[in-house]
Amino acid sequence: MTSTASENPRNRADALPKSWNPSEVEADLYERWVAAGYFTADATSDKPPYSIVLPPPNVTGSLHMGHALDHTLMDLLTRRKRMQGYEVLWLPGMDHAGIATQTVVEKQLAVDGKTKEDFGRELFIDKVWDWKRESGGQIQGQMRRLGDGVDWSRDRFTMDDGLSRAVQTIFKRLYDAGLIYRAERLVNWSPVLQTGISDLEVDHKEVDGELVSMRFGSMNDDEPHVIVATTRVETMLGDTAVAVHPDDERYQALIGTTVYHPITGRQIPIVADDYVDPEFGSGAVKITPAHDPNDFELGLRHGLPMPTIMDKTGKIADSGTEFDGMDRFEARVKIRERLEAEGRIVKRIHPYKHQVGHSERSGEPIEPRLSMQWWVKVEGIAKAAGDAVRNGQVTIHPPSQEPRWFEWVDNMHDWNISRQLWWGHRIPIWYGPEGEIVCVGPDEQAPEGWVQDPDVLDTWFSSGLWPFSTMGWPDATAELEKFYPTSVLVTGYDILFFWVARMMMFGMFVSDDDVLTAGKDANDKQVPFRDVFLHGLIRDEHGKKMSKSRGNGIDPLDWINEYGADATRFTLARGAQPGSDLSIGTSHVTASRSFVTKLFNATKLALMNGAQPGELPARDTLTDTDRWILDRLDEVIAEVDAAFDRYEFGKGCEALYHFTWDEFCSWYLELAKVQFAESEERAAATRIVLGNVLEAVLRLLHPAMPFVTETLWQSLTAGVAGDSIVIAPWPQVSGVAADKTADTRIADLQKLVTEIRRFRSDQGLTDKEKVAAQLIGIEAADLVGQLGDITNLAKLTAPADDFAATASLEVRLTHGTVTVEIDTSGNIDLEAEARRLEKDLAAAQKELAGTTAKLGNQGFLAKAPDEVVAKITARKELAESEVARIGVRLAEIAELAARK
């Protein structure tokens, strides 16, 4: 980069607003980026590919803090890779969210007293599409507010024609391979939604229930009987056995016999099974296979009947008792009352706290229910998903998450893929008049007169195809050839098992597909992504998980509106580490806003002093200060690259924060101002160094803070660089050997100035007040060349002929000790300073007395935790040092007063 601009540098500073107001800049700037095509990927490019598919948010949703974290990290990755010369595709899209979307539309109909049945399936689906077009996609506008650099030209939706074609294709392939089957199994049933739901759509909440112990069998203690306990009394209508542990001596004589059921009147068998915990309760449990997952498995092992005693709405049905027609919760009370009347209740514990699964969408307790559903046989494809990680085709970051991955995929149960809904991908199974079944592919037609299965597919089925269906699979496309496999999947560790596993299973199932292997190594199975980066959950600043019920959630748009997108993004990126939760609050985002402001003001200051990127002068003509900042820039580039390459976003952002604020702004800018006051030759060189370092800092910060960096970069590089920082090259390490001597000198300068500033403060001097001083030992400390910098930064003046030191300080540096002598006699109101110090002394003495008393109290020491004692000890030691320090200073003040 060479300097050709001749415009007045102050004009470039004046082109910036007086202060940074993100709301005036961000929206227009983002739309200019989109219009310029910076985010549009070119599948015919010769550049190396880098691709990410956006985890598709629900079409009904809005941007929450978890989304904001996901999007910030993906945007950081893609912006950096674009600057590094990659052809980048960040592909956006949304999920049709079967249950959530259907629920929203049904609630709208309910306002007019209508149900979906009033319209029929086809008209209702039309209404859902109308809602999607009118109200869905709110999140897209929010993504723009955050600054997401996605390729909007390739925006996809899981119900698009192309994605529907992909769903039908893989369903038929799985079906033809014998991996999809229909069977009656236990599912999570929502009586309100009247459909099975996935484990991810179940919220487990602690509730106050009731544990009821009851007597089965004879009421005569001398005749066979058992005591069983349950929190769900109503399910006893479906009991088909009582189970005990095979080694439990109490029940050896009863195993293999039957026992009287007090409600149904049936004789049910007593079976032995290792599942039973003999230490819990009575050691006997009632078995209801159609309404409990553990009971279902036990029922399969023992060949037990599995009667379903509730209908789809959660009402008792077909039990053959007087409880038929009752809601399950009403039946719970009525059955218990009947047992009490018969004297069969042995014990009631109320309240009894226990976990109960609730439907995430409708809020009611879910009902484990035996239901005819469609399933995917996962054993083989789950093993392939595990092997892809074992053999290194896919890398999980952090590695600590790998055991959880293997535990899940190695022990996965078959996957229920059918939902009893109308909105979604209709299961492509058709039934003939004689019970025939055919699976119809995307290019096939069902026989005339046949009826299609009424169920739709689980939303996770279509989103499991997302990495390749969004790029056109099953058809051959330039996108698949260029950008598949994708480079990395970024998501929270909490959905590792649900979404990531499904994408891996489907990806491995089609890994040998000719469409996916075209133009690639034939021996390399095509996984859906090479890296999986798992970040943690967002918590509030007290470490508690954010939730609506706690009232501690934060709307990222509130932060963007108040603090700006850059501050919001930097807060999230700075806190993100692989696999670790991050706690954030107002204090964090205000700190980020201060950082944005600091960067803005520093750039204005640099521009006002003529900072201009350009060709650097020869190194040997630069000052130690200039060589030091250039070397530090090299170090921070290397540090940031290493961190971002390992997905350690927090570490990389932290390095940038401290380099920018602590070194560039706090030290180099101040030292540069001293150099500007020297010769014009020196000033000209420093302006170029300052411009180059600042320009590199802006590029390094751009992926995390795109808006302010673009604005500042445009002013800094006016006339000498490209159109946008978005496509500017990522900073490179210079390759020049670091100047260790310059580094040592500047480190010693910083230490000396810092100690002098602290010393001045102890002497009662203000920050701007200059004071006469002499520095002894500068030559031995090898800081002769830095003397002017030191005196300027420390606000020191040359001593007069009659100089008489009133105080002195010794600072040990690398090559020697510098003694600083100052004369404050003409700078301090001695009486006022003495009063201030006496007040401080009284406070320190009070603290010392209090901590000494506590540490002398043996009763306190015996009970207090070690960390509490340690804190009080530290406070006592600090108070002692303060009493001594203030005492010395008061003596000095008294001596100065006596001289006057």
Disulfide bonds with the S-S distance in Angstrom:
none
